[in-house]
Amino acid sequence: MNDSPASTPQAQGDAPGPDAAPGAASPPGAGASSNRVSGIALFVALVATAVAAWQWHDERNRSEAVRQELAKRLADADIQAKDGRLIAEQARAATVEAQVKLGVLENRLGESQSQQIALEALYQELSRNRDEWAYAEIDQSLQVANQQLQLAGNVKAALIALQNVDTRLQRMERPQFRVLRKAINRDIERLKALPHVDIVGISVRLDSLATSVDALPLATEVRPPPPPPGAEADKARGPWLRFWREVWSDVKQLARVQRMDKPDPPLLAPAQSYFLRENLRLRLAGARLALLARDETNYKADVRAAREWIVRYFDGRDRQVAQAISTLGALHAAAISIEVPDISGTLDALRLLRIANERSSR
């Protein structure tokens, strides 16, 4: 399009007119105009060539960048494809393992269900016998309480057994046990109202007396008289003062004041003294056995005999002898047997409840 206007004047200038003569010369302005148009055309052609070259170079660079980006993305896609295949393999292996575990869990679930069914059947069987077991345990506890009362007279042990039975019945919360609990609570109140007998304390005191028998002095044992109060001081003062004190001591022994209303203690040989102490220990041991058996008659007889022997054969002026006599007197006055209540009514109430439970279960 740019070449058309330039070529038209040139054509017009170069073409001879109809009126011109052949061989006539061109005007001078027409040649300059033709050179200027050719320069412009050449410049435009160079610019167009430069633009085309720049566009070609730019397109080439873009194509190279696109090619590199495409190669990079293809490499990344290849890596991702490999990772995907690896993940797929791992997922496949995990799926297989999960299926195996699922099969194992299904088997265990089946076993658990079977065990649960068996346990439910066993629980139903146990629940049917639970009342009977409870009756058997309560009956055994009541029998123990009755034996402790009637055979050993142990009120404390019987009270503990009855309280344990009442606690168990309270936890069970059965209305049919109401009558039985009333009977047990009545027996508990009757046992609490009984006087307390310190069996353990009395037994310990008897053991202490039996241990101290060897230390008790006999009434016939001769003891050396204690030295006069100023004997040590006389040694320091001189022989004359000590001589007169010894003379005075001999003079005082010429006359002796003695009570005649008390008979002289019997003389005992060393062998008899040994057997006396051993018999005294046997008496105290017999009193302890009678205490544990709640045999008040034999207990008091043994304690009384032991006290009489100590009063007769041992030195009552000694502090240990006097303390032993006082202790035996207190033990003889203590009551060890009490009238225990009868809990057979509670046992009868339990038997009636068991009979009613057996009838209802049928």
Secondary structure, DSSP 8 states (H G I E B T S, - for coil): -THHHHHHHHHHHHS--SSS-TT----THHHHHHHHHHHHHHHHHHHHHHHHHHHHHHHHHHHHHHHHHHHHHHHHHHHHHHHHHHHHHHHHHHHHHHHHHHHHHHHHHHHHHHHHHHHHHHHHHHHHHHHHHHHHHHHHHHHHHHHIIIII--HHHHHHHHHHHHHHHHHHT-GGGHHHHHHHHHHHHHHHTS----HHHHHHHHHHHHHTGGGS-BTT--------TTHHHHHHH-HHHHHHHHHHHHHHTTS----SSS-------HHHHHHHHHHHHHHHHHHHHHHHTT-HHHHHHHHHHHHHHHHHHB-TTSHHHHHHHHHHHHHHHS---------HHHHHHHHHHHHHHHHHH-
